[in-house]
Structure formats: C-alpha cells, structure tokens
Amino acid sequence: MLTSYGYSSEVIESILASRRPSTMKIYEYTFRAFKRWCKRKKKDFIQVSVAIILQFLQDGFGQGLRPNTIKRQVAAITSILPHEQAAAISHHPHIRRLLKGVSNRAPPTRHRFPSWDLHKILLALTVQPFEPLREASLKFLTLKTLILTALTSARRVSEIGALSVRKELCIIRPDSVVLRPDPTFIPKVNSIFHSSQDIVLPTFCPRPTGELDRAWHTLDMRRAIKIYLKRTATFRKSESLFVSFQPRSMSKKVSSSTLSRWIKLCILECYKVMNLPPPDGILAHSTRSASTSAAFSTNAPLAEICRAVTWKTPSTFARHYKLDIFQSAEAAFGHRVLQQVVPDSTKASTGPSLVGSELL
C-alpha cells in the first residue's frame, strides 16, 4: 500500500521499522486470519468496509477473543489500508462503540497479586536441588539465576531475554552486578528513559557469619550470576545472558516465551521442594507484581520502585499492585524483594542487619 503513495524503498523501509518485529508478526497473523474469514464469508478483503470489519470483530469476540485482541485486530487490518481509509475506519463511531461494548461485556481481570507465595519460593531456592549452587545441575542453576534476576529487577521477560554477557553490558562489581540489554533491543516503550535504565542486581548477606546468614547468602545475585557465567562460559554460543540447557539447543539463545516457561517451571519446582500443591494460573509476568508489592510492603519509596521497573509515574503501580500506603524508607529495590525470605518475626527482631553490609 505504501508504494501507491510514490514513496522510495528507503522511505518505506524506515516507516516499516516504526513497528517492532513482534508487532509485525502479530499484524501479519491477524491479516491472514482476516483473509481466511473473508474467503469463508465470500467478502472482498481489498474493498474493506465498516460493516465487514464489525462482523469480523464480532465473530472473533464470539469465539472467545479478549477485548485487547479485538482492538489489536482493528490496528492490524487498518495498517494495510491507505491513510485516509484507515483513519476513517479506525475512528468510525460504530467501530469505537463496538470496542467499548466488548470491553464492557468482558472486562479485564485485574491481578493484584500472583497465585504463588514469594516467601515460599525464596525459601525453596535456598535448599536442594538449587543448592549447593556450584553442584546443582545446569537446569536448576539456570532456573534459579533466571527467577532471581526476574524478582530482583522486576523487568519484563523480553528485557531479561535481551541481556548480554558482553564485557561492557555485564559488569560485576564488589557489591552488585550491572546488566544492560543488547543495544539493538527495542523495549516495549522505546524512549530514552526506558532504554537508559541499567539493571542493578544486589548482593545479599555478602559476608555471612551464622547459619541463617549462610542460608540467605544463597540468594545473593552476584554469586548466582558469577557461577552461572562460569558454568556456561565453556560452551555458550551466544552473547545472550541466558542460554538453553536443553541437549538439542544447548548454549543457544532462547526466546522470551521460553524464559517465561522456565520461570513458571521454576515456581512449580519450588512448590514441589516445599511439598505443596502447585498454584493455579502461574504467569511469568507475575514476578513484577510479586517483587514490586514485596518491596512496597517493606516501605520502599515509590520513586525507587518506579525507577527499578522503568515506570515514569507511580500510576501503573497504584492501578495494578498497590493496596495500602506505607511511609517511605531508604533501601535498595532488590534487597526489599529478597527480604521476603525472612520470617516476619525475625525481621522485627533483627532489623536491617539482615540485608548485608549496605544497610549495616
């Protein structure tokens, strides 16, 4: 369609680059589904009308598609139309009212808290088969390092999948690990604010003196990253931080969907370790709600939480995760998450010394 405007191939290429590759795939899949629907209904998918699109959207909703998927279908279909026609259809009052109607008929489910218990997950990570970490299988070493990264950073799985082991992107400091995504990675929100935020993972009880300290030290992210990098250095074939531990794809970069599956697998394995029934409805994305809510419950400042998860304002957190208001207190985001391994009574009696040298 863009060629009909007389644009050069260079201009068209730049325009197409405005969408993420994942978005292009979704649009392509949606358009193929629309073409198949038109063929069944004996409609001309080239001469698109409001009535045709409305019926296509309604049929999809009737088959169980969620309102957000319906909205995405409108964007996908109109993306191939000439600008004037696309604007007329996407802003047509009947299209907008149908989108509003399906949202009212199937309101989104708000997940304030995950179905799993963060405290139980952290406790399970301190014992076998996750410890001793240097003797753990590559599978459990990978799972533990991945879920600790997800929890202490509260980043999206796509961002974690873009992390690199390159020297300038993976910096191990005496008190932390600084991780940065590959410069070619395009985040969900592509802005300077979102792309310039480093992921800083904390040490935890770096100098253990007692039995409890040694147990909590097993959650030290710096320790986990160093062991994982050393174990995978001899065979890795990718600069991506997390590589496959499966025999058929050993050492290769894994997709975001695979990382999501591994996070859910790790949660299930932790519940197995604790001899508890597996929780229902596990979502990899729930690590964000678990960690931000845990940090907030220990009085972490909202500014600290927003900076850690690259939210410009607290409104996202307030809408989805926050339940009560706590007074602010200075603490590192990752420390706040890992403190959930400490029983409430122990927290009250021992205070900040539990979180390592930074708060001593």
C-alpha positions, 0 to 999 in steps of 0.5 A: 500500500505504501508504494501507491503513495510514490514513496522510495524503498528507503522511505518505506523501509524506515516507516516499516521499522516504526513497528517492532518485529513482534508487532509485525508478526502479530499484524501479519497473523491477524491479516491472514486470519482476516483473509481466511474469514473473508474467503469463508464469508465470500467478502472482498478483503481489498474493498474493506468496509465498516460493516465487514470489519464489525462482523469480523470483530464480532465473530472473533469476540464470539469465539472467545477473543479478549477485548485487547485482541479485538482492538489489536485486530482493528490496528492490524487490518487498518495498517494495510489500508491507505491513510485516509481509509484507515483513519476513517475506519479506525475512528468510525463511531460504530467501530469505537462503540463496538470496542467499548461494548466488548470491553464492557461485556468482558472486562479485564481481570485485574491481578493484584497479586500472583497465585504463588507465595514469594516467601515460599519460593525464596525459601525453596531456592535456598535448599536442594536441588538449587543448592549447593549452587556450584553442584546443582545441575545446569537446569536448576542453576539456570532456573534459579539465576533466571527467577532471581534476576526476574524478582530482583529487577522486576523487568519484563521477560523480553528485557531479561531475554535481551541481556548480554554477557558482553564485557561492557553490558555485564559488569560485576562489581564488589557489591552488585552486578550491572546488566544492560540489554543488547543495544539493538533491543527495542523495549516495549516503550522505546524512549530514552528513559526506558532504554537508559535504565541499567539493571542493578542486581544486589548482593545479599548477606555478602559476608555471612557469619551464622547459619541463617546468614549462610542460608540467605547468602544463597540468594545473593545475585552476584554469586548466582550470576558469577557461577552461572557465567562460569558454568556456561562460559565453556560452551555458550554460543551466544552473547545472550545472558541466558542460554538453553540447557536443553541437549538439542539447543544447548548454549543457544539463545532462547526466546522470551516465551521460553524464559517465561516457561522456565520461570513458571517451571521454576515456581512449580519446582519450588512448590514441589521442594516445599511439598505443596500443591502447585498454584493455579494460573502461574504467569511469568509476568507475575514476578513484577507484581510479586517483587514490586508489592514485596518491596512496597510492603517493606516501605520502599519509596515509590520513586525507587520502585518506579525507577527499578521497573522503568515506570515514569509515574507511580500510576501503573503501580497504584492501578495494578499492585498497590493496596495500602500506603506505607511511609517511605524508607531508604533501601535498595529495590532488590534487597526489599524483594529478597527480604521476603525470605525472612520470617516476619518475626525475625525481621522485627527482631533483627532489623536491617542487619539482615540485608548485608553490609549496605544497610549495616 
